[in-house]
């Protein structure tokens, strides 16, 4: 009788433990009561709490100056919360010491609107530079760079300079640079803002495939209504720094629902 009771207790505890482990493994990003107020008094993020699971694809939308960029910048410690906690992959990002930020960012890929490519370096060299900066050796760099450029469809453009590439191709180089370390998180801040609709769709197909094929968590701030409405991913709506909407398969139309 005692043995059976002990077995039941053991099985119950094991089940609880497995549920806790599952929850921890799934929860990849957590904002808990996060506020960001700048020195000029503007509050760009106001008491935001949200969780994002590993492998999710999430759009962050809102009007200009609504707080979208501040939200994503706190994910890679470009900005720190004034109060509250930002957790990414078990790391309290806001509490990171400056000397440890670069190590954390090895696990985060960042894609900007304005490309930020080095004009005097080829596509290959721009991507390789990201690895050189974190101390990778030459023998390890080449296969990683070629794999990243092939993944974004630029295996035939490795020797091309930025001025020889279209806007869409330059953004593909940026994406390759962001994923060359195979990060767990890809943060995109208006990556299609300077592109025409057709090229924007192509870029989003590349990012979507990275999310599906590599299991990379993607957080993307955007104004592009067509892309958001077409892809039907999770949508976070920010207005005046506040999280005013969270839709599992959302769209810009969700804001009025």
Secondary structure, 3 states (H helix, E strand, C coil): CHHHHHHHHHHHHHHHHHHHHHHHHHEEEEEEEEEEECCCCCEEEEEEEEEEECCCEEEEECCCCCCHHHHHHHHHCCCCCCEEEEEECCEEHHHCCHHHHHHHHCCEEEECCCCCCCCCCEHHHHHHHHHHHCCCCHHHHHHHHHHHHHHCCCCCCCCCEHHHCCHHHHHHHHHHHHHCCCCCEEEEECCCCCCCHHHHHHHHHHHHHHHHHHCCEEEEECCCHHHHHHHCCEEEEEECCEEEEEECCCCHHHHHC
